[in-house]
């Protein structure tokens, strides 16, 4: 899952709505767990994933972009 929105539509809940729709689709498709990655510096995306119940598990250092966090959620 990835989302990239124009600045003019930030903070309108579109990323959260899309994330919840993906979770619903995952459940209905028989998945038991979903995972994602997010850059540590991307606080808005981390907030969306946390609201959707994802838990941060580990970080992988990228020499250019910093830490890439792995997050998962049980369905």
Secondary structure as UniProt FT lines:
FT   HELIX           7..9
FT   TURN            10..11
FT   HELIX           14..28
FT   TURN            29..30
FT   STRAND          33..39
FT   TURN            40..41
FT   HELIX           43..51
FT   TURN            52..53
FT   STRAND          55..62
FT   TURN            63..65
FT   STRAND          66..74
//
